[in-house]
């Protein structure tokens, strides 16, 4: 058991207990307003995430690989369901679920970094459209292969960088790399919640009203600033100094915001509000994981470049 693990879980439970209590009191006094209902749903989703991640953490690398492989499977299913496909794409889709996901996470599990980083963006990106072309169905060809490539990039490649953090060789940080996953999840998801809160309290100017009307500059600035302070306060989970932890948290939160914005643009293009209906009040798996899509690879490679040998 990592010494910092119990204080971290205890702190999260305490924060969530306080948040649930405050949200319950506000609902009792003001009634079930849409804002309070949404906030309560977000807190409940956090409870679920903490429980599931805690169980996965107890099994180390094996637990995280299995958990995020399942997240990739659910996310890929949601993405594929929303995009246009034809009968000729069925073998490609079957390969995405039956070959790409298992092989990518096997590469993570075996810590085969050289192939892990290029398997999807090189081999899959070249072979998937080639097999589609061999089938001879050219109707909406570019639209279909672009959707397939983005599906595996977002749902599998980017998400798989979370458990891949356990493969990094960080001097003086041996046996504690699970804490890097916790730091990433807390700062990125915390940034999401804080942006929502600051946006509801002070939001006036929209960042991209045609893409995501709920995202405001006030919410973004307040959320990123608070998440940076949160990251600095959690420096003891990482190989970073407090200043470095704050900067890394700011970077991860910023990339998480961009990931959410891109996900919103895709949903608007497809004419839907949510990716799916897996999580009550929060749509699908990708609706919860979209901020990790951009932040996880950048976080992984930043740590690998500056802190590994």
TABELNOR-V494529 format. One line per field, one symbol per residue. psi: psi as a letter, one per 30 degrees, with the letter a starting at -180 (. if undefined). Layout:
psi = ???
//
This chain:
psi = kkefeeeeeeeeeeeeeeeeeeeeeeeeeflileeeeeeeeeeeeeeeeeeeeeeeefgbeeeeeeefeeeeeeeeeeeeeflklleffeeeeeeeefeeeeeefeeeefhieeeeffeefdeefeeefeeeeffgjgkheeeeeeeeeeefeefdeeeffefffffkjjkggkggfefeeeeeeeeeeeeeeeeeeeeeefkekkeiffejffkleeeeeeeeeeeeeeeefgffflglleeeeeeeeeeeeeeeeeeeeeeeeeeeefhleleahekkfgbaeffffeffeeeeeeeefeeeeffl.
//
